[in-house]
């Protein structure tokens, strides 16, 4: 009887060790956090936007009120050249009043990236980036002043439920403001 009991105890101990090892490795490889919030006076927000664009595998969607940063434009172009679907949205008045923004947007469009503008009396004031892996949202316009001077925040997240919600919102906005060039979604 002592032999059977020892075998049972040994089996239980081996089972518990295996369970503990499985739990340890499961928790060890989970992301430390799925949402980070950055303040531009402590951290360059443009690098967070660029990192998320570079990390994308399938698509990059964005909507931004003011967009004049060439480094972010270059990251979007690189994503397009990698074969990703890249679509954007910006404010029509900012587009027409800021030559730097107009030039940047025209370069994106010339390279096959549609950038829509809202067609209502209000402003398109969202500042959102969403990819197949992450989202970024906050007060941050993609400008030098917003990067270096203003007080701006940016939330970057990898939570799939939130990411999918942002994706749905941007897809809805794209459909709403899509020009007569055909369906993009």
BAFI-3210 file (N, C-alpha, C; in Angstrom, 3 decimals, decimal comma, padded with zeros to 6 digits):
// residues 185
n [1|2|3|4|5|6|7|8|9|10|11|12|13|14|15|16|17|18|19|20|21|22|23|24|25|26|27|28|29|30|31|32|33|34|35|36|37|38|39|40|41|42|43|44|45|46|47|48|49|50|51|52|53|54|55|56|57|58|59|60|61|62|63|64|65|66|67|68|69|70|71|72|73|74|75|76|77|78|79|80|81|82|83|84|85|86|87|88|89|90|91|92|93|94|95|96|97|98|99|100|101|102|103|104|105|106|107|108|109|110|111|112|113|114|115|116|117|118|119|120|121|122|123|124|125|126|127|128|129|130|131|132|133|134|135|136|137|138|139|140|141|142|143|144|145|146|147|148|149|150|151|152|153|154|155|156|157|158|159|160|161|162|163|164|165|166|167|168|169|170|171|172|173|174|175|176|177|178|179|180|181|182|183|184|185]
n.u [000,821|001,965|003,673|001,885|000,684|002,886|003,446|001,109|001,343|003,695|002,845|000,940|002,603|004,273|002,328|001,491|003,893|004,195|001,868|002,397|004,683|003,578|001,763|003,603|005,118|003,057|002,184|004,568|005,107|003,038|002,018|003,460|001,907|-001,055|-001,889|-000,525|000,209|001,385|003,155|003,985|006,056|007,690|008,283|008,927|006,283|005,919|007,631|006,339|004,038|005,261|006,577|004,386|003,270|005,372|005,326|003,045|001,296|-000,695|-002,522|-002,770|-004,534|-005,554|-006,582|-006,323|-006,201|-004,345|-001,477|001,788|004,257|007,098|008,500|006,579|004,963|006,817|007,022|004,440|004,456|006,457|005,128|003,112|004,708|005,609|003,471|001,177|-002,208|-003,047|-004,783|-006,150|-007,527|-008,334|-008,773|-010,704|-010,432|-007,973|-006,373|-006,730|-005,836|-003,247|-000,282|001,921|000,768|-000,981|000,844|002,189|000,079|-000,694|001,557|001,350|-001,054|-000,296|001,310|-000,424|-001,925|-004,947|-006,311|-008,826|-011,151|-013,283|-016,725|-018,523|-019,963|-018,663|-015,567|-013,014|-011,792|-010,518|-007,773|-006,307|-004,701|-004,779|-003,897|-003,467|-002,570|-002,496|-003,560|-003,545|-004,305|-005,321|-004,595|-002,744|-001,697|-000,095|002,402|005,229|005,044|003,175|004,638|006,924|006,414|003,732|001,383|000,676|-000,994|-000,805|-002,362|-001,443|-002,337|-002,749|-004,851|-007,202|-009,988|-010,490|-008,885|-010,213|-012,593|-011,763|-010,882|-013,310|-014,646|-012,998|-013,209|-015,925|-015,926|-014,283|-015,891|-017,985|-016,822|-015,664|-014,524|-015,587|-014,039|-014,324|-014,844|-013,118|-013,026]
n.v [-001,186|001,215|001,723|002,216|004,568|006,284|006,441|007,709|010,168|011,087|011,369|013,397|015,470|015,822|016,626|019,071|020,532|020,730|022,202|024,598|025,431|025,836|027,942|029,898|030,393|031,234|033,663|035,048|035,684|037,303|040,574|043,236|045,421|046,589|049,047|052,223|055,521|058,537|061,586|064,448|066,141|064,546|062,437|061,655|061,908|061,469|059,363|057,197|056,996|056,435|054,018|052,291|052,305|051,126|048,608|047,429|044,903|044,494|046,684|050,301|052,800|056,184|059,227|062,652|065,940|068,104|067,775|067,722|066,554|065,264|062,919|061,112|060,975|059,735|057,238|056,266|056,093|054,149|051,983|051,606|050,893|048,463|046,949|047,266|048,198|051,490|054,186|057,442|060,312|063,707|067,107|069,266|072,095|072,576|071,256|072,811|075,317|075,128|075,093|073,393|071,073|070,400|069,843|067,622|065,749|065,538|064,264|061,781|060,883|060,823|058,636|056,548|056,472|057,011|059,972|061,230|063,996|065,643|066,433|068,311|071,031|071,263|070,546|068,092|066,564|064,443|062,489|059,866|056,764|053,595|050,217|046,832|045,757|047,595|050,675|054,272|057,209|060,516|063,877|064,659|066,248|065,733|067,383|069,660|071,544|070,324|068,122|069,143|071,562|072,161|071,065|067,814|064,633|061,087|058,078|054,780|051,636|048,058|046,470|044,348|044,620|047,381|048,309|047,246|048,657|051,313|050,840|050,223|052,676|054,400|053,152|053,573|056,368|056,718|055,598|057,390|059,777|059,172|059,697|059,794|057,677|055,002|051,999|051,629|050,070]
n.w [000,000|000,699|-001,448|-003,629|-002,695|-002,603|-005,325|-006,246|-004,860|-006,062|-008,717|-008,369|-007,448|-009,684|-011,520|-010,324|-010,424|-013,204|-013,811|-012,419|-013,821|-016,344|-015,802|-014,952|-017,333|-019,004|-017,814|-017,806|-020,471|-021,246|-022,310|-020,461|-020,009|-021,539|-022,308|-022,676|-021,587|-022,786|-022,258|-023,996|-023,124|-021,730|-023,356|-026,734|-028,854|-031,570|-032,159|-031,021|-032,624|-035,107|-034,464|-034,079|-036,635|-038,067|-036,909|-037,821|-039,709|-041,607|-042,085|-041,919|-040,524|-040,291|-038,717|-038,535|-037,338|-037,860|-039,830|-040,336|-040,056|-041,472|-040,881|-039,945|-042,201|-043,921|-042,661|-043,091|-045,890|-046,177|-045,022|-046,912|-049,116|-048,168|-048,658|-047,171|-046,417|-046,481|-045,265|-044,876|-043,086|-042,917|-041,753|-043,757|-043,891|-042,620|-044,426|-046,750|-045,904|-044,864|-046,376|-046,043|-044,979|-047,073|-049,157|-048,098|-047,822|-050,489|-051,510|-050,223|-051,398|-054,104|-054,048|-053,776|-051,414|-050,099|-048,772|-047,107|-046,739|-044,435|-045,131|-044,074|-042,126|-039,691|-037,899|-038,569|-036,067|-034,842|-033,609|-034,371|-034,690|-036,092|-036,310|-037,482|-035,171|-033,036|-031,395|-031,344|-029,662|-028,795|-027,769|-029,560|-032,403|-035,545|-035,679|-035,538|-033,444|-031,728|-031,060|-029,765|-028,309|-027,301|-024,742|-024,753|-024,990|-025,479|-025,956|-026,209|-027,248|-027,013|-026,609|-027,867|-028,060|-027,713|-029,820|-032,047|-031,865|-032,386|-035,004|-036,294|-036,037|-037,572|-040,101|-040,565|-040,717|-042,987|-045,000|-044,879|-045,758|-048,131|-051,425|-054,858|-055,802|-055,602|-053,640|-050,568|-048,347]
ca.u [000,000|002,846|004,171|000,829|000,528|004,054|003,268|000,057|001,947|004,653|002,046|000,363|003,705|004,665|001,235|001,553|005,076|003,854|000,890|003,110|005,547|002,714|001,304|004,753|005,439|001,922|002,216|005,842|005,107|001,975|002,538|003,473|000,745|-001,625|-002,167|000,440|-000,128|002,614|003,069|005,029|007,183|008,533|008,498|008,566|005,088|006,056|008,280|005,318|003,231|006,109|006,784|003,171|003,172|006,396|004,998|001,835|001,497|-001,752|-003,070|-002,585|-005,578|-005,331|-007,328|-005,596|-006,635|-003,229|-000,459|002,901|005,529|007,630|008,918|005,389|004,630|007,756|006,646|003,231|004,890|007,173|004,103|002,491|005,698|005,665|002,260|000,068|-003,304|-002,896|-005,862|-006,201|-008,583|-007,885|-009,728|-010,653|-009,932|-006,536|-005,772|-006,725|-005,187|-001,844|000,442|002,775|-000,087|-001,464|001,959|002,424|-001,061|-000,620|002,594|000,766|-002,030|000,454|001,888|-001,470|-002,561|-006,067|-006,499|-010,101|-011,441|-014,703|-017,513|-019,604|-019,612|-017,799|-014,180|-012,621|-010,847|-009,953|-006,340|-006,322|-003,995|-005,121|-003,298|-003,972|-002,031|-002,536|-004,181|-002,985|-005,294|-005,114|-004,681|-001,560|-001,646|001,204|003,113|006,409|004,616|002,555|005,687|007,964|006,049|002,432|001,125|-000,088|-000,961|-001,077|-002,592|-001,109|-002,851|-002,743|-006,065|-007,872|-011,358|-010,401|-008,326|-011,275|-013,563|-011,173|-010,892|-014,692|-014,948|-012,305|-013,822|-017,190|-015,592|-013,797|-017,059|-018,768|-016,140|-015,047|-014,822|-016,145|-012,969|-014,608|-014,839|-011,805|-013,158]
ca.v [000,000|002,372|001,932|002,865|005,922|007,049|006,679|008,720|011,439|011,480|011,838|014,695|016,442|016,094|017,406|020,428|021,193|021,049|023,285|025,820|025,834|026,370|029,254|030,801|030,792|031,977|035,034|035,674|036,161|038,259|041,940|043,816|046,297|046,687|050,449|053,177|056,916|059,333|063,050|064,838|066,818|063,480|061,366|062,106|061,195|061,049|058,044|056,190|056,843|055,763|052,623|051,506|052,154|050,147|047,295|046,913|043,867|044,434|047,986|051,486|053,799|057,341|060,480|063,657|067,298|068,797|066,786|068,339|065,869|064,470|061,588|060,259|060,758|058,730|055,939|055,841|055,681|052,873|050,958|051,373|050,171|047,090|046,259|047,457|049,090|052,732|055,123|058,513|061,315|064,946|068,212|069,936|073,466|072,490|070,856|073,907|076,521|074,894|074,607|072,272|069,894|070,071|069,225|066,310|064,894|065,276|063,258|060,488|060,492|060,515|057,308|055,543|056,479|057,952|060,762|061,900|065,172|065,650|067,289|068,957|072,369|071,165|070,167|066,702|066,872|063,252|062,203|058,437|055,824|052,205|049,205|045,497|045,336|048,591|051,966|055,432|058,279|061,536|065,261|064,883|066,461|065,305|068,618|069,957|072,222|069,331|067,207|069,770|072,760|072,089|069,989|066,818|063,263|060,047|056,740|053,709|050,405|046,808|045,752|044,080|045,133|048,815|048,488|046,965|049,763|052,404|050,430|050,378|054,109|054,966|052,611|054,291|057,723|056,616|055,394|058,622|060,846|058,624|060,394|058,915|056,872|053,576|051,547|051,340|049,145]
ca.w [000,000|000,760|-002,788|-004,411|-002,179|-003,056|-006,766|-006,357|-004,444|-007,089|-009,860|-007,983|-007,407|-011,071|-012,098|-009,776|-010,989|-014,595|-013,788|-012,021|-014,937|-017,398|-015,362|-014,946|-018,702|-019,541|-017,303|-018,147|-021,841|-021,497|-022,275|-019,126|-019,983|-022,877|-022,596|-022,135|-021,834|-022,875|-022,226|-024,933|-022,488|-021,174|-024,322|-028,091|-029,293|-032,961|-032,220|-030,723|-033,838|-036,103|-034,035|-034,338|-038,095|-038,467|-036,366|-038,476|-040,714|-042,620|-042,459|-041,081|-040,731|-039,434|-038,865|-037,773|-037,663|-038,492|-040,144|-041,051|-039,743|-042,582|-040,421|-039,907|-043,616|-044,437|-042,092|-043,810|-047,226|-046,018|-044,805|-048,223|-049,930|-047,641|-049,103|-046,247|-046,782|-045,714|-045,573|-043,895|-043,066|-042,295|-041,788|-045,058|-043,765|-042,364|-045,698|-047,723|-045,368|-044,530|-047,547|-045,665|-044,871|-048,416|-049,893|-047,502|-048,169|-051,927|-051,717|-049,840|-052,422|-055,329|-053,842|-053,620|-050,096|-050,073|-047,550|-047,274|-045,928|-044,080|-046,015|-043,331|-041,638|-038,516|-038,165|-038,335|-034,989|-034,218|-033,766|-034,120|-035,554|-035,755|-037,169|-037,167|-033,876|-031,963|-031,659|-030,635|-029,675|-027,778|-028,234|-030,375|-033,846|-036,058|-036,030|-034,714|-032,217|-030,845|-030,613|-028,947|-027,538|-026,636|-023,788|-025,496|-024,483|-026,460|-025,408|-027,151|-026,669|-027,758|-026,250|-029,140|-028,051|-027,985|-031,162|-033,010|-031,799|-033,167|-036,409|-036,779|-036,141|-038,735|-041,312|-040,741|-041,185|-044,374|-045,867|-044,850|-046,474|-049,331|-052,671|-055,882|-056,372|-055,409|-052,264|-049,996|-047,229]
c.u [000,869|003,393|003,150|000,664|001,690|003,941|002,220|000,611|002,914|003,925|001,456|001,441|004,136|003,598|001,299|002,764|004,803|002,872|001,542|003,999|004,716|002,205|002,425|005,047|004,289|001,969|003,487|005,807|003,892|002,581|002,444|002,281|000,228|-001,922|-001,109|-000,027|001,155|002,283|004,248|006,220|008,149|008,968|008,100|007,418|005,187|006,716|007,289|004,438|004,020|006,334|005,564|002,957|004,148|006,048|003,798|002,188|000,483|-002,250|-002,680|-003,684|-005,263|-006,328|-006,612|-005,999|-005,541|-002,067|000,639|004,243|005,951|008,035|007,736|004,914|005,521|007,431|005,393|003,583|005,610|006,185|003,418|003,430|005,866|004,421|001,077|-000,986|-003,190|-003,967|-005,900|-007,379|-008,031|-008,970|-009,588|-010,109|-008,435|-005,797|-005,661|-005,976|-003,705|-001,119|001,301|001,958|-000,572|-000,378|002,207|001,327|-001,025|000,457|002,093|-000,179|-001,350|001,045|000,843|-002,119|-003,711|-006,138|-007,747|-010,186|-012,936|-015,431|-018,725|-019,094|-018,676|-016,368|-013,986|-011,486|-010,246|-008,467|-006,154|-005,467|-004,453|-004,477|-003,924|-003,496|-002,291|-003,374|-003,414|-003,991|-004,980|-005,266|-003,617|-001,850|-000,243|001,965|004,332|005,997|003,995|003,591|006,576|007,500|004,788|002,444|000,177|000,029|-001,292|-001,241|-002,304|-001,540|-002,801|-003,928|-006,906|-009,312|-011,361|-009,881|-009,403|-012,334|-013,044|-011,184|-012,283|-015,053|-014,274|-012,885|-015,150|-016,938|-015,095|-014,965|-017,877|-018,152|-015,467|-015,468|-015,377|-015,073|-013,220|-014,460|-013,418|-011,879|-013,767]
c.v [001,256|002,717|002,660|004,320|006,801|007,388|007,769|010,090|011,968|012,024|013,215|015,774|016,804|016,946|018,861|021,197|021,604|022,206|024,607|026,332|026,446|027,762|030,287|031,296|031,561|033,430|035,763|036,299|037,001|039,658|042,500|044,750|046,410|048,125|051,307|054,577|057,721|060,821|063,561|065,551|065,801|062,459|061,859|061,281|060,728|059,675|056,929|055,930|056,049|054,301|051,756|051,306|051,074|048,726|046,650|045,882|043,918|045,805|049,053|052,464|054,977|058,443|061,486|065,043|068,056|067,831|067,447|067,655|064,952|063,072|060,629|059,973|059,668|057,332|055,395|055,364|054,333|051,726|050,604|050,557|048,730|046,290|046,402|048,371|050,315|053,704|056,182|059,444|062,541|066,009|068,994|071,358|073,481|072,141|072,064|075,142|076,345|074,287|073,395|070,985|069,460|069,347|067,793|065,323|064,556|064,249|061,865|059,991|060,103|059,109|056,259|055,461|057,483|058,661|061,609|063,134|065,178|066,637|067,876|070,274|072,338|070,833|068,676|066,799|065,640|063,143|060,747|057,724|054,443|051,294|047,865|045,019|046,315|049,797|053,034|056,560|059,269|062,913|065,587|065,015|066,118|066,503|068,778|070,604|071,232|068,347|067,855|070,883|072,609|071,073|069,014|065,460|062,312|058,731|055,723|052,401|049,230|045,927|045,581|044,600|046,631|049,073|048,276|048,065|050,957|052,072|050,628|051,843|054,706|054,425|053,303|055,702|057,695|056,462|056,674|059,698|060,395|059,425|059,396|058,041|055,380|053,200|051,237|050,313|047,842]
c.w [000,000|-000,633|-003,667|-003,988|-002,637|-004,539|-006,985|-005,975|-005,499|-008,313|-009,556|-007,987|-008,825|-011,755|-011,625|-010,305|-012,433|-014,679|-013,424|-013,148|-016,055|-017,030|-015,395|-016,360|-019,354|-019,093|-017,703|-019,536|-022,209|-021,511|-020,857|-018,947|-021,415|-023,259|-021,911|-022,481|-021,751|-022,869|-023,041|-024,293|-021,857|-022,220|-025,718|-028,672|-030,743|-033,070|-031,893|-031,938|-034,883|-035,732|-034,329|-035,832|-038,564|-038,025|-037,062|-039,544|-041,856|-043,047|-041,445|-041,478|-039,814|-039,731|-037,971|-038,268|-038,410|-038,629|-040,969|-040,788|-040,881|-042,127|-040,339|-041,331|-044,204|-043,912|-042,778|-045,216|-047,170|-045,796|-046,124|-049,113|-049,460|-048,019|-048,175|-046,856|-045,881|-046,192|-044,477|-044,074|-042,369|-042,429|-043,093|-044,954|-043,474|-043,650|-046,633|-047,213|-045,074|-045,726|-047,223|-045,554|-046,244|-049,213|-049,401|-047,905|-049,663|-052,244|-051,336|-050,930|-053,730|-055,268|-053,476|-052,256|-050,126|-048,723|-047,770|-046,394|-045,639|-044,973|-045,293|-042,755|-040,428|-038,899|-037,902|-037,322|-034,327|-034,513|-033,385|-035,158|-035,127|-036,795|-036,817|-035,803|-032,730|-032,369|-030,882|-030,772|-028,570|-028,366|-029,273|-031,869|-034,301|-036,605|-035,129|-033,397|-031,232|-030,309|-029,566|-028,008|-026,697|-025,501|-024,481|-024,808|-025,624|-025,714|-026,505|-026,515|-027,612|-027,374|-027,512|-029,179|-028,359|-029,397|-032,218|-033,018|-032,593|-034,659|-037,011|-036,968|-037,375|-040,039|-041,610|-041,267|-042,629|-045,340|-045,982|-045,746|-047,765|-050,566|-053,673|-056,539|-056,201|-053,950|-051,787|-048,891|-047,706]
res [x|x|x|x|x|x|x|x|x|x|x|x|x|x|x|x|x|x|x|x|x|x|x|x|x|x|x|x|x|x|x|x|x|x|x|x|x|x|x|x|x|x|x|x|x|x|x|x|x|x|x|x|x|x|x|x|x|x|x|x|x|x|x|x|x|x|x|x|x|x|x|x|x|x|x|x|x|x|x|x|x|x|x|x|x|x|x|x|x|x|x|x|x|x|x|x|x|x|x|x|x|x|x|x|x|x|x|x|x|x|x|x|x|x|x|x|x|x|x|x|x|x|x|x|x|x|x|x|x|x|x|x|x|x|x|x|x|x|x|x|x|x|x|x|x|x|x|x|x|x|x|x|x|x|x|x|x|x|x|x|x|x|x|x|x|x|x|x|x|x|x|x|x|x|x|x|x|x|x|x|x|x|x|x|x]
***
